Amino acid sequence: MDKLTASSTAAHIQALARRFRVSHSEGPNDRLAHHISRLAGDTVELDEIERLLIGLVRAERTTRPEMILLQARYLRESRP
């Protein structure tokens, strides 16, 4: 994972999701978290890549620490 460049992070996450046939499906806890955030005045909108990361963790195809590293790299890539 250390060899990933910032420009390849999104493609790497998508490839992992394809390889393991993982997608993200919203559950009741996700809806609850969304409403709590909204009521607190915090707008949190995850994009497709971030939702795939959540799906990979839930499917136990990556660990939470690996997800955090991938998300940080992805965010640096997409939000300069």
Number of C-alpha atoms within 10 A of each C-alpha: 9 5 6 11 13 15 13 13 22 22 12 17 20 16 13 17 20 12 9 11 11 20 19 17 10 10 8 8 9 11 11 11 12 16 15 13 13 12 10 9 9 11 12 11 9 10 8 12 21 19 15 22 27 20 20 23 16 15 16 10 15 15 13 15 10 13 18 12 13 21 19 13 18 22 16 13 15 11 6 5
